[in-house]
């Protein structure tokens, strides 16, 4: 059972400059919540309670103002700084001590997932004992993503970063599940032309050993990458439309913690005081009154 999760929330966010010159992208709002709440909620829905958030050097205090240590959520949150972006697999080198001898999940801090059977899917993936698993989602423009070709048993046959020739329309999302060997594999990687270690190279270690499998998000689910300003606002509009139509909040981290019995209603009361008079607090008040 995977009990540890990493959120990689570093990066320069250059595609969203000048917004990201002063504030990390993951702290910008997707509708009424900071972006970081969404990947955090995914790990929580997977039942993961021990979470490491990797942030850019000098941005630690900004994060701690919003998500101090996880006590209010019945989970443990720790932080580490990344001095400069060295690529996604660097998260496993930075987080070596945190991971210890356990298996680990990793989600990128700018990824958004939504779907009816998502929780069940996530919990299935945490059962991974050996090898690596990536979450895939069908896309219209595969040439803009890293893509994977899979066989009928969802074993990955080939992976390619932004292929010029059609290989598959299944994009590799920013959600991964790894066994403990990921630390050693990450250390062996050589930087690419852009002077970063590449996630595709890491996944190829597992593929060569026939230990790389895929989990595919079906038609009822959504994966959105908030890398550009256009995608950022599309995601915000998506959340706004669903929340205002249904009355439920996406990525309400206190609600997930309460549903998992990690906290009780006294924690919710403290969160309402912490957030102050806002829409998010109004929703938490409804949870207290059992209206959700």
Secondary structure as GFF3:
##gff-version 3
##sequence-region A 1 292
A	DSSP	beta_strand	4	9	.	.	.	ID=ss1
A	DSSP	three_ten_helix	14	16	.	.	.	ID=ss2
A	DSSP	three_ten_helix	19	21	.	.	.	ID=ss3
A	DSSP	three_ten_helix	25	27	.	.	.	ID=ss4
A	DSSP	beta_strand	29	30	.	.	.	ID=ss5
A	DSSP	beta_strand	33	34	.	.	.	ID=ss6
A	DSSP	alpha_helix	36	45	.	.	.	ID=ss7
A	DSSP	beta_strand	50	56	.	.	.	ID=ss8
A	DSSP	alpha_helix	60	66	.	.	.	ID=ss9
A	DSSP	three_ten_helix	71	73	.	.	.	ID=ss10
A	DSSP	beta_strand	76	82	.	.	.	ID=ss11
A	DSSP	alpha_helix	90	94	.	.	.	ID=ss12
A	DSSP	alpha_helix	96	99	.	.	.	ID=ss13
A	DSSP	beta_strand	104	108	.	.	.	ID=ss14
A	DSSP	beta_strand	111	115	.	.	.	ID=ss15
A	DSSP	alpha_helix	118	125	.	.	.	ID=ss16
A	DSSP	beta_strand	132	138	.	.	.	ID=ss17
A	DSSP	three_ten_helix	142	144	.	.	.	ID=ss18
A	DSSP	beta_strand	146	150	.	.	.	ID=ss19
A	DSSP	beta_strand	156	161	.	.	.	ID=ss20
A	DSSP	beta_strand	170	178	.	.	.	ID=ss21
A	DSSP	alpha_helix	182	188	.	.	.	ID=ss22
A	DSSP	alpha_helix	199	208	.	.	.	ID=ss23
A	DSSP	beta_strand	212	217	.	.	.	ID=ss24
A	DSSP	beta_strand	221	225	.	.	.	ID=ss25
A	DSSP	alpha_helix	229	246	.	.	.	ID=ss26
A	DSSP	alpha_helix	253	259	.	.	.	ID=ss27
A	DSSP	alpha_helix	265	275	.	.	.	ID=ss28
A	DSSP	alpha_helix	279	288	.	.	.	ID=ss29
###
